[in-house]
Amino acid sequence: MPFALYLLGLAVFAQGTSEFMLSGLVPDIARDLGVSIPSAGHLTSAFAVGMVVGAPLMALLSRRFSRRRALSAFLVAFLLVHVVGALTTSFAVLLATRVAGALANAGFLAVALVTAASMVEPNAKGRATSVLLGGVTLACVAGVPAGAVLGEVWGWRSAFWAVALLSVPAVLAIARAVPDGAAGTDGTAGAAGAPDVAGPSALGELRALRGPRLVLTLLLGALVNGATFCTFTYLAPLVTEVTGLGSGWVPVVLALFGIGSFVGVGLGGRVADARPVPLLVCGSLALLTGWVLCAVTARSPVAVLVLVLVQGALSFAVGSTLIAQALYAATDAPTLSGGFATAAFNVGGALGPWCGGLAISAGLGYRSPLWVSALLVAAATAIGVVALGLSRRGRPEAVAVARSGGDSAA
């Protein structure tokens, strides 16, 4: 894999830390700013909404600039809004900074996904995606637990300052190492500083994004990601209020989820290009079983610790494979495919915490997000199995996962 891919992963690490760290900071933010825990949980939903809206819009905007300039601009904006978030005493302002940060993150990730895909062979999109998303999983392993520790020792604001500082070396690295030319439809670099004009028009790319295979892939991804974020957002109160562990265990639980996600992305990247269908079918069934088991055994510390690790691995193995399949399904939209993949997956990121918050507000307790996660994965599994069955009856256009990445690239 090109070294520049790992530098993009460094930036994604900083952004992933910001996106996920609230799961360990929600109680402190709620207490400090005088809002309820479900209201503080809406900070995660606000970030996801910003990602949903921002990803396609920022991808369109980025067509006017070289990829290096677009990536640098988005990352600098991301850094600055975290400084504002660290300084504010208003929940409304903090909510606004989450939306603004999400717009910048969405633009960065949209451009980074297509940049990563253009740096490798046409049949290696799964591996390239796994390198990029490795930054997210490392954020879960190291960044998010570290943010929780910082929040425990120095308050939640220190975690926002840490994300801003993490972004500085990423900005410098991208400015030096990522090629300045935009990639065309063939994956080759254009002239230095040139905007992305070698591929199809924006209208042509939008038309290409209406394909049923892509639409179904993005729907499945939104449901799976919604399940992941639903439980992950409320892990801290689940661990302390239901499982009965002390607040000092929250960073440990977050780290276990991160370790699992790192393993899942790594394994998914090795399999996603060659055998995506078995991975998606078996992984989704295992993921559904795991959420149900976690809900049933939520009062057992040992069971929760083990299942958090397993669910992290399964969630990211399935999720990263679906992202790779979305890129394979959108080869005629080389600029916008990353934006729409980012948007669809963050529909799930907004839907999950919102549904989990509704369940908690309805008096169903902090265990209820686990059941919501199970329902979301059950819906994704049912849709995927039905679509796969239709495909095997001679209707391949109805399923997003019935063709392997290799077939897609051929």
TAQUIKA-V484474 format. One record per residue. N is the residue number from 1. OMEGA is omega in whole degrees, 0 to 359 (none if undefined). D_LAST is the distance of its C-alpha to the last C-alpha in whole Angstrom. Layout:
n | omega | d_last
N | OMEGA | D_LAST
N | OMEGA | D_LAST
This chain:
n | omega | d_last
1 | 179 | 20
2 | 182 | 22
3 | 180 | 26
4 | 177 | 26
5 | 181 | 23
6 | 175 | 26
7 | 173 | 29
8 | 177 | 27
9 | 177 | 27
10 | 178 | 31
11 | 179 | 31
12 | 175 | 30
13 | 179 | 32
14 | 181 | 35
15 | 177 | 34
16 | 176 | 33
17 | 179 | 36
18 | 185 | 38
19 | 187 | 35
20 | 191 | 36
21 | 182 | 40
22 | 179 | 42
23 | 177 | 41
24 | 185 | 44
25 | 185 | 46
26 | 181 | 46
27 | 181 | 50
28 | 179 | 51
29 | 180 | 50
30 | 181 | 51
31 | 185 | 55
32 | 185 | 55
33 | 173 | 54
34 | 177 | 56
35 | 179 | 53
36 | 178 | 52
37 | 176 | 49
38 | 178 | 47
39 | 177 | 48
40 | 176 | 47
41 | 178 | 44
42 | 174 | 43
43 | 177 | 42
44 | 178 | 39
45 | 179 | 38
46 | 177 | 39
47 | 180 | 37
48 | 177 | 34
49 | 176 | 35
50 | 177 | 35
51 | 181 | 31
52 | 182 | 30
53 | 188 | 32
54 | 187 | 32
55 | 179 | 28
56 | 181 | 27
57 | 180 | 30
58 | 176 | 30
59 | 176 | 26
60 | 180 | 27
61 | 184 | 30
62 | 178 | 28
63 | 182 | 26
64 | 186 | 30
65 | 172 | 30
66 | 184 | 28
67 | 180 | 26
68 | 180 | 29
69 | 179 | 32
70 | 180 | 30
71 | 180 | 30
72 | 181 | 33
73 | 180 | 35
74 | 183 | 33
75 | 177 | 34
76 | 178 | 38
77 | 178 | 38
78 | 179 | 37
79 | 186 | 40
80 | 181 | 43
81 | 177 | 43
82 | 173 | 43
83 | 178 | 46
84 | 179 | 47
85 | 180 | 46
86 | 185 | 48
87 | 189 | 51
88 | 173 | 52
89 | 183 | 54
90 | 177 | 53
91 | 179 | 50
92 | 178 | 50
93 | 178 | 49
94 | 177 | 47
95 | 179 | 45
96 | 179 | 44
97 | 178 | 43
98 | 178 | 40
99 | 180 | 39
100 | 178 | 39
101 | 179 | 38
102 | 177 | 35
103 | 179 | 34
104 | 178 | 34
105 | 180 | 32
106 | 178 | 29
107 | 180 | 29
108 | 184 | 28
109 | 178 | 26
110 | 179 | 24
111 | 182 | 24
112 | 180 | 23
113 | 181 | 20
114 | 176 | 18
115 | 179 | 20
116 | 180 | 19
117 | 181 | 15
118 | 183 | 16
119 | 186 | 17
120 | 177 | 15
121 | 184 | 11
122 | 182 | 8
123 | 182 | 8
124 | 182 | 12
125 | 179 | 13
126 | 179 | 15
127 | 178 | 17
128 | 178 | 17
129 | 181 | 18
130 | 177 | 21
131 | 181 | 22
132 | 181 | 23
133 | 173 | 24
134 | 176 | 26
135 | 178 | 29
136 | 183 | 29
137 | 175 | 30
138 | 174 | 32
139 | 177 | 34
140 | 182 | 35
141 | 188 | 36
142 | 187 | 38
143 | 183 | 38
144 | 176 | 39
145 | 178 | 42
146 | 176 | 43
147 | 178 | 44
148 | 178 | 45
149 | 177 | 48
150 | 179 | 48
151 | 180 | 49
152 | 186 | 51
153 | 187 | 53
154 | 180 | 53
155 | 186 | 52
156 | 181 | 49
157 | 181 | 49
158 | 178 | 49
159 | 177 | 45
160 | 176 | 44
161 | 181 | 46
162 | 178 | 44
163 | 178 | 41
164 | 179 | 42
165 | 178 | 43
166 | 184 | 39
167 | 184 | 38
168 | 179 | 40
169 | 178 | 38
170 | 177 | 35
171 | 182 | 36
172 | 182 | 37
173 | 180 | 34
174 | 180 | 31
175 | 183 | 34
176 | 193 | 34
177 | 182 | 30
178 | 179 | 27
179 | 183 | 26
180 | 181 | 28
181 | 176 | 26
182 | 181 | 23
183 | 177 | 20
184 | 183 | 18
185 | 180 | 15
186 | 178 | 13
187 | 179 | 15
188 | 183 | 18
189 | 176 | 21
190 | 180 | 23
191 | 182 | 27
192 | 178 | 29
193 | 184 | 31
194 | 175 | 29
195 | 184 | 28
196 | 183 | 24
197 | 186 | 24
198 | 185 | 21
199 | 180 | 19
200 | 178 | 20
201 | 178 | 23
202 | 179 | 24
203 | 178 | 25
204 | 178 | 21
205 | 179 | 20
206 | 177 | 22
207 | 181 | 21
208 | 183 | 18
209 | 180 | 19
210 | 182 | 21
211 | 183 | 18
212 | 179 | 19
213 | 179 | 16
214 | 181 | 17
215 | 180 | 21
216 | 178 | 21
217 | 181 | 19
218 | 176 | 21
219 | 179 | 24
220 | 179 | 24
221 | 179 | 24
222 | 181 | 27
223 | 180 | 29
224 | 180 | 28
225 | 176 | 29
226 | 177 | 32
227 | 180 | 33
228 | 183 | 32
229 | 181 | 34
230 | 180 | 37
231 | 185 | 38
232 | 181 | 38
233 | 184 | 40
234 | 179 | 43
235 | 183 | 42
236 | 178 | 46
237 | 175 | 48
238 | 183 | 46
239 | 185 | 47
240 | 187 | 51
241 | 183 | 52
242 | 182 | 50
243 | 176 | 50
244 | 177 | 53
245 | 179 | 52
246 | 182 | 53
247 | 178 | 51
248 | 178 | 51
249 | 183 | 48
250 | 177 | 46
251 | 179 | 44
252 | 180 | 44
253 | 178 | 42
254 | 179 | 40
255 | 178 | 39
256 | 177 | 38
257 | 179 | 36
258 | 177 | 34
259 | 178 | 34
260 | 180 | 32
261 | 178 | 30
262 | 178 | 29
263 | 182 | 29
264 | 178 | 26
265 | 179 | 24
266 | 179 | 24
267 | 179 | 23
268 | 179 | 21
269 | 179 | 19
270 | 186 | 19
271 | 191 | 17
272 | 183 | 15
273 | 187 | 12
274 | 186 | 12
275 | 183 | 15
276 | 186 | 15
277 | 177 | 17
278 | 180 | 20
279 | 183 | 21
280 | 182 | 21
281 | 182 | 23
282 | 180 | 25
283 | 180 | 26
284 | 178 | 27
285 | 178 | 29
286 | 180 | 31
287 | 177 | 31
288 | 179 | 33
289 | 181 | 35
290 | 179 | 36
291 | 178 | 37
292 | 179 | 39
293 | 180 | 41
294 | 178 | 41
295 | 183 | 43
296 | 186 | 45
297 | 188 | 46
298 | 179 | 46
299 | 180 | 50
300 | 181 | 49
301 | 182 | 48
302 | 181 | 47
303 | 181 | 44
304 | 181 | 43
305 | 180 | 43
306 | 185 | 40
307 | 175 | 38
308 | 177 | 38
309 | 182 | 36
310 | 182 | 34
311 | 174 | 33
312 | 180 | 32
313 | 182 | 30
314 | 182 | 28
315 | 184 | 28
316 | 174 | 26
317 | 179 | 24
318 | 183 | 23
319 | 181 | 23
320 | 177 | 21
321 | 178 | 18
322 | 176 | 19
323 | 179 | 18
324 | 179 | 15
325 | 176 | 14
326 | 178 | 15
327 | 176 | 14
328 | 184 | 10
329 | 185 | 12
330 | 181 | 13
331 | 178 | 11
332 | 176 | 13
333 | 189 | 16
334 | 181 | 16
335 | 188 | 20
336 | 184 | 21
337 | 179 | 18
338 | 180 | 20
339 | 181 | 23
340 | 174 | 23
341 | 178 | 21
342 | 182 | 24
343 | 183 | 27
344 | 181 | 25
345 | 178 | 26
346 | 165 | 29
347 | 175 | 30
348 | 179 | 30
349 | 176 | 32
350 | 183 | 35
351 | 185 | 35
352 | 180 | 36
353 | 179 | 39
354 | 179 | 40
355 | 178 | 40
356 | 177 | 41
357 | 177 | 44
358 | 180 | 45
359 | 179 | 46
360 | 181 | 48
361 | 179 | 50
362 | 178 | 50
363 | 182 | 52
364 | 175 | 50
365 | 183 | 50
366 | 174 | 47
367 | 188 | 46
368 | 177 | 45
369 | 177 | 41
370 | 178 | 40
371 | 176 | 41
372 | 177 | 39
373 | 179 | 36
374 | 180 | 36
375 | 180 | 36
376 | 178 | 33
377 | 177 | 31
378 | 178 | 32
379 | 179 | 31
380 | 181 | 28
381 | 180 | 27
382 | 179 | 29
383 | 181 | 27
384 | 180 | 23
385 | 178 | 25
386 | 180 | 26
387 | 178 | 22
388 | 177 | 21
389 | 177 | 24
390 | 179 | 23
391 | 183 | 19
392 | 173 | 20
393 | 176 | 23
394 | 179 | 20
395 | 184 | 20
396 | 181 | 16
397 | 184 | 17
398 | 186 | 20
399 | 183 | 18
400 | 187 | 16
401 | 185 | 16
402 | 177 | 15
403 | 181 | 11
404 | 177 | 10
405 | 179 | 9
406 | 178 | 6
407 | 182 | 5
408 | 184 | 6
409 | 186 | 4
410 | none | 0
